[in-house]
Amino acid sequence: MRKIEAVSITTENFAPYGYIGNMTEPGDAYGLGKAPCVFHRDMVLAPMASTAPVAFGSLKLDPRPMVIEDVEYHSSAVEIMMPLDEDVVMVAGPANDDRVEPALLKAFVVPAGTLVAFRAGVWHGAPFPLHQSATVLICLPERTYLTDTKKYLLAAGDKTTIEL
């Protein structure tokens, strides 16, 4: 079985796959107003090609072995994920011509409160909670899971163990 190491996510190392922003700790992100109410605007952009309404949902995750067994992508939709209550490991692979390339998959440790926007076409899958059950906010154009999702089960030799 293949193995990859999960690395801490940064704007730079995730750039090939999309965009990130720590929503709960915006740091020096531009803010409008002063305490007690400061609005940090435009921290992550996620251009949606679809005319469908943007839909928000939640993904409930229980701890499980950190083995990548399947991946998916959306041809025209950006997918947004944000772990709400637990750090998670997310997987990403470069967009290509509908070929799964397990050797190119990367794993990222994503702190709770960090919004991750996967570019259209980027391979990804359900995150892995780091320590305990987690809730992940999901944002996609309405019904993308039925109209624009290509999911692939990996062959036994392509399954990949994530190491921390």
N, C-alpha and C positions, 0 to 999 in steps of 0.2 A: 504494500500500500504506500502511496506517495505521502510525503509529509511537508507541511509548510509552517513557517513561524508567523504568529500573529504579532503585528507591530502596532504601536500607538498611532492612531490616525492623525495626520496633519493636513493642512491645506495643500501643501506641496506634494506629499506622497499620494494623496487621493485625487489630484488634479486630472490624471488620465481617465478617471471614472466618473467625475462629477464634482460636486461642491459640498463644503461643510461649514457649519457655524455653531458655536456653542451658545445656545439660546439662553441658558440659565446663568452663564458667566460671560457676558459680551466683551469684557475687557475694554479695549480702546476703540471698539466699534463706534461709529458716529452716533451720537445720541441727541435727541431733541428734548428740550426741557431740562428742568433741574429736579433734584430730589425734593419731594418724595415720589415724583412721577417722571421717569425718563424713558422715552421711546427710542429704541435702537432699531432703525429702519433698514430695509434692504440688505440684511445680513447674508442671505442666500437667495439667489435668483434661480428659478426653475421654469424655463420657458416651456409652456404646454402647447403642443401643436394641435391638440384636439379642441373641438368646440364644445365637447361635453362638459357639464359642470364638474368642478373639482370636488372629489368626495374624500371624506376623512373616515378612517376606520381604525380599529385597534387589533393588534396581533398579540395574543397571550402566549408566552413561551415558558415551558418548564425546562429545567436543566436536562441535558441529554449529552451523549458522547459527541465530542467535537470532530465529527467526520462529515465531510462534504459528500453527500450521496446524490444530490440533484442540484441543478441550477436552472435559472429562467432568465428571460429578457423580454422587453417590450419594444417593438419596432419604432413606435412613434411617441411613446409616453415616457416622461420623466417620472421616476418613482421616488417619493420622499419617505424616509424612515427616521424616526426619532425615538430612541429609548427614553422612557419616562422615569422609570424607577429603579433601574439597575444598569450597570455597564454591560455591554454585549460585544461579541465578535461578529463582524460583518465580512462577507466575502465579496470580492469583485474581480471581474475579468474583462479584458478589453472587448469592445464591440467589434464584430467581424461579420463574415458572410454566413451566419447560421451554423458555424462549426464550433462545437465545444472543444476548447483547448485547455484541459485540466492543468497542464504545466504552466499556464500563464495566470492561474488564479492566485490572488493575493488575499491575505486575511488581515483585518484591522481591528484593533481594540478601540471601541467607541464609547466614551463616557456618557452616562445618563445626561440628558439635556442637550446633546449634540445632534443637530439636524443634519442629515445626510441626504443629498439629492443625487440619485444615480442617473446619469445621462441615458437617453434612449439608446437601446442596443447593448448596454453594458450587462454582462452576465452577473447575477447575484442570486441570493437565496435567503431563506429564513435565517435570521441571526441566531447566535448561540448565547444564552445568558452566561455571564462570567461566574456568578456565585449562587444565585437563587432565581426563582421565577421572575419573569420580567414582562412588562407591557410596552409595546412599541407602537407609536402613532404611525399610521400608514396614510399616505396621501397620493391618490391617483385620479386621473379622469374617471368619471363614473363608468362602471362595468368593464374597465380595462382587463380585469382578471378573466373575463369571458371573451373579450373581443380582440385583445392585443397581447396575449401572453403565450410565449413558446417555452415550454418546460421540458427538460431532458433529464432522464435518470442516467447516472454515470455507470459505465461498465465496472465490474468488480475491480479490475486493475487500475482504473482511473479514480476510484474513490480516494479521498485525501484526508489525512488526519491533520488537524490544526494543533500546533504546539504553542504554548504560552512562554 
